[in-house]
């Protein structure tokens, strides 16, 4: 009975306690202008009971009837405490905290710093900056968001790769992509495309496509070496620090929160506009097979009484009797013969996130599903992301943090190899011959495949080019990736100022790649003829990074004026890449894609002379010890000294260890001198930094290597190919490339912090370049690696943020980013005048070069001769006089690039847009030149192919007489183009371009509507990406996009070989939070 009474009493007491809770609500505003403040933390002091203000600055919180104290806090604002008392409505105004004018950001090795203390450049990008974007590639979502970055894409196809460079390119042969660090652990973001020959088209994804933009909490980009010294050689190209929602679970402000988002976007190819006035042929006469300088579309039979374009096939293939019309063909315009080749793609992304916390820890789970179909048949990407992260506080001193991610990505596309005007230069390409199809050719409805043999059928005489529709159905490049990356950290707080952390990171994935082409394709150069007999390549790649770190952290106030922040760390990283592959040619039975159905099988690319280039094992190990010591004096003077020593396995003992020192400092005059620039500046910081890094060579270049086949292989003579020496001569004296950088910067805020500017000036030098030197074949080797050469990059970066309007009703924010980088090849090895970086003069006419005294990556090719005044010299035929040798014809490096970002918010409605502009630089573009040369360009609609034209210039014979030799437009545009002549410089275009990168309209649905549905916040947005662009100096209707690159993630730039077009994306996104 006593127990029952005690239980009843306890139950009544609990009910009474519940009944005594009440609700306190209110609004938080800025003291400067009264604008509402979203995201402010509101916590009942002494408890974990809290919330954050919504987009309108409102909050609601359950509190005990006895009251208590509310704590209001936000980074950059003064923390305030207010007693509740008897009040149920508590409004508050919050002002700036002069000690927190800049936010706390995560820097190298996970060190958290106040931005004002940093002596180097970095850019913080919030989740809201990348949320709702229609891009599936996280790298592309960063375009224009920060100075110092240049991002190029291989095409607009679903899953196509991206290349990111920070502060230029500092290595001729090494990887120049930045290091990606996710939740404190480095991950692999390269492309494992086995089609490494650029002629095959670099369309495979870069592996940062495995990261889900919906699962990002924040991104911090470290651009300079003084910021990345602690990562050693791995940080030489800059570092992109990514914090996922799972990785940030310990910073959740609510006890429970769930969110779901759904986006649906249309994906359209941006293709040229074409003329529909002239049929195929030359000089105004109808011709059956080539170009579009022929008879006008007037509904009549041309005077030469032509045959149907497929007549030759009708004679050769009796399967097509309907085309056996020998005369009386009336050519008619087919306005949609190119656009019908494309389809409207779709991209759907569903994401779900749930997080919870209590006083003992936190947990966050995220799932997303991406399904995107591209703008051509059989192109698409599907991705599933699972992420689980959490923190556990086991004692007052001991805690554990962990994040686990699993990603499955499936990708496929028809091949998009390089095109050079009439053929593919490598693998089959759906785009290499598409844009110059004559305007009367009904590509969509005419036959493209022989019904008996399955071979390609095309309109041209001799069936000499593979039909693009045939490639869509009969060739494919695919990859399937299963990836797991995770980390776990064990933290122990020995004192309130010293903490020790052990962190284990793992990034491992397996990728299966295939490339197959049925037999029956045509039109290849001799180097790629094996594609015509059918080809099947399979490659399995396993890539693993295992990363260990032990970090001791000290944060201690030494006295009233001096603060110390220091870390001492040890890091061990092992990378392992295992690849095995087979390539088969000579398909026996059409349509059966299995190695056993091919006559020849080998473990190498048929165009590569090495014994086993599809089978390799690479292992490398880094062991590093590092420190970072920072002193802050009276919150206005900061000094930071860093250093790291690495031991790297890819070099011999005497060269494998290297120390990287770094130092940075910042000084804040506005804090040091009260009243300094009062009324003019709110904040001023001067900073300087010096950093170092290196680039170590790939494994197995310092000792002789024996290549061993992993697959039993018998050649045509019955010889078993088992093993052989590498054709590269080992160099045991090889050293790492060395990089140093000096950086200065200024940061200022004015007009009540409505105007902010961040300027950086840098000078980076990279010496001891790792270069390949050709050897005399008599040595038995083809090449060896040496150290020689120097490259510099000097630049200016500027970021400006303005808030012209900030009130209760309207907020208008403007951001401007501007970058200028100037590179120079200071020196090359003795006796070397130039080094090929990417491309091939032999195969495609042009290439990128490193030439002493020139900017890095200049383009060389043949060019039209000019006199001393720059006037073109003309031959006796009226054509350009062409140089017998190659020379510099272009510089792909832009003079500067910038972006303008605007966001205007009014009563929950936000209109945003982003403009990007690139000034200068050159591009060798087949895409821009081919439609003009072939006569299909819309620009030529008013040109009469029967009227002669004269090339401006003077006759080469005397160098004085103005050219007066007429020629038909076909010879003017085609015969003197990069297709019809050897003058490569006729394909050079100034790359200046302007782009409406993004436009968006979003609406935060009011609380009085969604609160009835138990929804905390709801946002719906309409978003468009790449909605309009213009290459200012290219043919207007060519729609060529100079943001594309033919080299994927390789170091080349400014060369376009009729790759895939760019894409326009637009659609809707809905995001709900509970």
FENMO-V530302 format. One record per pair of residues at least 24 apart in sequence whose C-alpha atoms are under 6 Angstrom apart, sorted by the first residue. I is the first residue (numbers start at 1). GAP is how many residues later the second one is. Records with the same first field share a line. If there is no record, write none. Layout:
I = GAP ; GAP
This chain:
20 = 45
21 = 42 ; 43 ; 44
22 = 40 ; 41 ; 43
23 = 38 ; 39
24 = 36 ; 37 ; 64 ; 65
25 = 34 ; 35 ; 64
26 = 32 ; 33 ; 63 ; 64 ; 65
27 = 30 ; 31 ; 64
28 = 29 ; 63 ; 64 ; 65
29 = 64
30 = 63 ; 64
31 = 62 ; 63 ; 64
35 = 772 ; 773
40 = 33 ; 34
41 = 31 ; 32
42 = 29 ; 30
43 = 27 ; 28
44 = 25 ; 26
45 = 24 ; 25
51 = 203
75 = 28
76 = 24 ; 25
110 = 74
117 = 521
119 = 545 ; 546 ; 547 ; 568 ; 569 ; 570
120 = 107 ; 569
122 = 99 ; 100
123 = 97 ; 98
124 = 95 ; 96
125 = 93 ; 94
126 = 92
127 = 89 ; 90 ; 91
137 = 72
138 = 75
144 = 755
147 = 650 ; 670 ; 671 ; 672
148 = 671
152 = 891 ; 892
153 = 891 ; 892
154 = 890 ; 891 ; 894
155 = 889 ; 905 ; 906 ; 907
156 = 905 ; 906 ; 907
157 = 217
158 = 216 ; 222
159 = 46 ; 222
160 = 43 ; 44 ; 45
161 = 42 ; 43 ; 44 ; 45
163 = 886
170 = 596
176 = 61
178 = 59 ; 60 ; 61
179 = 56 ; 60
180 = 59 ; 60
181 = 60 ; 61
182 = 60 ; 61
183 = 60 ; 64
185 = 320
187 = 320
198 = 849
199 = 218 ; 219 ; 226 ; 227
200 = 217 ; 226 ; 227
201 = 215 ; 216 ; 217
202 = 846
215 = 29 ; 30
216 = 28 ; 29
217 = 26 ; 27 ; 28
218 = 25
225 = 466 ; 467
226 = 436 ; 463 ; 464 ; 465
230 = 414
232 = 461
233 = 460 ; 461 ; 462
236 = 457
246 = 118 ; 142 ; 143
247 = 142
249 = 113 ; 115 ; 141
250 = 112 ; 141
255 = 101 ; 102
256 = 99 ; 100
257 = 97 ; 98 ; 817
258 = 95 ; 96 ; 815 ; 816
259 = 93 ; 94 ; 813 ; 814 ; 815
260 = 91 ; 92 ; 811 ; 812
261 = 89 ; 90 ; 809 ; 810
262 = 87 ; 88 ; 807 ; 808
263 = 85 ; 86 ; 805 ; 806
264 = 83 ; 84 ; 803 ; 804
265 = 81 ; 82 ; 801 ; 802
266 = 79 ; 80 ; 799 ; 800
267 = 77 ; 78 ; 79 ; 797 ; 798
268 = 76 ; 107 ; 795 ; 796
269 = 106 ; 794
270 = 792 ; 793
272 = 765 ; 766 ; 767
273 = 665 ; 764
274 = 662 ; 663 ; 664
275 = 661 ; 662 ; 663 ; 666
276 = 57
279 = 160 ; 161
280 = 158
283 = 662 ; 663
284 = 661 ; 662
289 = 171
291 = 147 ; 643
292 = 146 ; 642 ; 643 ; 644
293 = 642 ; 652
297 = 35
300 = 30
301 = 27 ; 29
309 = 150
310 = 149
331 = 109
332 = 108
333 = 106 ; 107
334 = 105 ; 106
337 = 105 ; 106
342 = 33 ; 34
343 = 32 ; 33
344 = 31
345 = 28 ; 29 ; 30
346 = 26 ; 27
347 = 24 ; 25
360 = 32 ; 33
361 = 30 ; 31 ; 32
362 = 28 ; 29
363 = 26 ; 27
364 = 24 ; 25
378 = 35
379 = 33 ; 34
380 = 31 ; 32
381 = 29 ; 30
382 = 27 ; 28
383 = 25 ; 26
384 = 24
397 = 95 ; 96
398 = 93 ; 94
399 = 92
400 = 89 ; 90
401 = 87 ; 88
402 = 85 ; 86
403 = 83 ; 84
404 = 82
405 = 79 ; 80 ; 81
406 = 77 ; 78
407 = 75 ; 76
408 = 73 ; 74
409 = 71 ; 72
410 = 69 ; 70
411 = 67 ; 68
412 = 65 ; 66
413 = 63 ; 64
414 = 58 ; 61 ; 62 ; 63
415 = 61
418 = 639
419 = 638 ; 639
421 = 558
423 = 100
426 = 102
430 = 38
432 = 626
436 = 495 ; 498
455 = 65
456 = 64 ; 65
464 = 59
465 = 57 ; 58
466 = 55 ; 56
474 = 43 ; 44
475 = 41 ; 42
476 = 39 ; 40
477 = 37 ; 38
478 = 35 ; 36
479 = 33 ; 34
480 = 31 ; 32
481 = 29 ; 30
482 = 27 ; 28
483 = 25 ; 26
484 = 24
497 = 57 ; 58 ; 59
498 = 55 ; 56
499 = 53 ; 54
500 = 51 ; 52
501 = 49 ; 50
502 = 47 ; 48
503 = 45 ; 46
504 = 43 ; 44
505 = 41 ; 42
506 = 39 ; 40
507 = 37 ; 38
508 = 35 ; 36
509 = 33 ; 34
510 = 31 ; 32
511 = 29 ; 30
512 = 27 ; 28
513 = 25 ; 26
514 = 24
533 = 53
534 = 51 ; 52 ; 53
535 = 49 ; 50
536 = 47 ; 48
537 = 45 ; 46
538 = 43 ; 44
539 = 41 ; 42
540 = 39 ; 40
541 = 37 ; 38
542 = 35 ; 36
543 = 33 ; 34
544 = 31 ; 32
545 = 29 ; 30
546 = 27 ; 28
547 = 25 ; 26
548 = 24
561 = 72 ; 73
562 = 70 ; 71
563 = 68 ; 69
564 = 66 ; 67
565 = 65
566 = 62 ; 63 ; 64
567 = 60 ; 61
568 = 58 ; 59
569 = 56 ; 57
570 = 54 ; 55
571 = 52 ; 53
572 = 50 ; 51
573 = 48 ; 49
574 = 46 ; 47
575 = 44 ; 45
576 = 42 ; 43
577 = 40 ; 41
578 = 39
579 = 36 ; 37
580 = 34 ; 35
581 = 33 ; 34
620 = 29
621 = 27 ; 28
622 = 25 ; 26
623 = 24
636 = 31 ; 32 ; 35 ; 36
637 = 29 ; 30
638 = 27 ; 28
639 = 26
640 = 24
650 = 49
655 = 80
660 = 32 ; 33
662 = 28 ; 29
663 = 26 ; 27
664 = 24 ; 25
681 = 68 ; 69
682 = 67 ; 68
683 = 65 ; 66
684 = 63 ; 64
685 = 61 ; 62
686 = 60
687 = 57 ; 58
688 = 55 ; 56
689 = 53 ; 54
690 = 51 ; 52
691 = 49 ; 50
692 = 47 ; 48
693 = 46
694 = 43 ; 44 ; 45
695 = 41 ; 42
696 = 40
701 = 29
702 = 28 ; 29 ; 30
703 = 27
704 = 26
727 = 54 ; 55
728 = 53 ; 54 ; 55 ; 56
729 = 52 ; 55
737 = 30 ; 31 ; 32
738 = 28 ; 29
739 = 26 ; 27
740 = 24 ; 25
754 = 48 ; 49
755 = 46 ; 47
756 = 44 ; 45
757 = 42 ; 43
758 = 40 ; 41
759 = 38 ; 39
760 = 36 ; 37
761 = 34 ; 35
762 = 32 ; 33
763 = 30 ; 31
764 = 28 ; 29
765 = 26 ; 27
766 = 24 ; 25
788 = 41
789 = 38 ; 39 ; 40
790 = 36 ; 37
791 = 33 ; 34 ; 35
792 = 31 ; 32
793 = 29 ; 30
794 = 27 ; 28
795 = 25 ; 26
796 = 24
809 = 97 ; 98
810 = 95 ; 96
811 = 93 ; 94
812 = 91 ; 92
813 = 89 ; 90
814 = 87 ; 88
815 = 85 ; 86
816 = 83 ; 84
817 = 81 ; 82
818 = 79 ; 80
819 = 77 ; 78
820 = 76
823 = 32 ; 33
824 = 30 ; 31 ; 32
825 = 27 ; 28 ; 29 ; 30 ; 31
826 = 26 ; 27
827 = 25
838 = 214
848 = 204
858 = 32 ; 33
859 = 29 ; 30 ; 31
860 = 27 ; 28 ; 29
861 = 25 ; 26 ; 123
862 = 24 ; 121 ; 122
863 = 120 ; 121 ; 122
864 = 119
871 = 82
872 = 81
873 = 80 ; 81 ; 82 ; 83
874 = 80 ; 81 ; 82
875 = 81
878 = 87
889 = 96
890 = 32
891 = 30 ; 31
892 = 29 ; 30 ; 31 ; 162
893 = 28
894 = 25 ; 26 ; 27
895 = 24 ; 25
908 = 95 ; 96
909 = 93 ; 94
910 = 91 ; 92
911 = 89 ; 90
912 = 87 ; 88
913 = 85 ; 86
914 = 83 ; 84
915 = 80 ; 81 ; 82
916 = 78 ; 79
917 = 76 ; 77
918 = 74 ; 75
919 = 73
920 = 71 ; 72
921 = 69 ; 70
922 = 67 ; 68 ; 69
923 = 65 ; 66 ; 68 ; 131 ; 132
924 = 63 ; 64 ; 131
925 = 62 ; 131
926 = 130 ; 131 ; 132
927 = 131
928 = 110 ; 112
929 = 58
933 = 40 ; 41
945 = 24
990 = 43
992 = 40
993 = 37 ; 38 ; 39
994 = 35 ; 36
995 = 33 ; 34
996 = 30 ; 31 ; 32
997 = 28 ; 29
998 = 26 ; 27
999 = 24 ; 25
1015 = 59
1016 = 57 ; 58
1017 = 55 ; 56
1018 = 53 ; 54
1019 = 51 ; 52
1020 = 49 ; 50
1021 = 47 ; 48
1022 = 45 ; 46
1023 = 43 ; 44
1024 = 41 ; 42
1025 = 39 ; 40
1026 = 38
1027 = 37
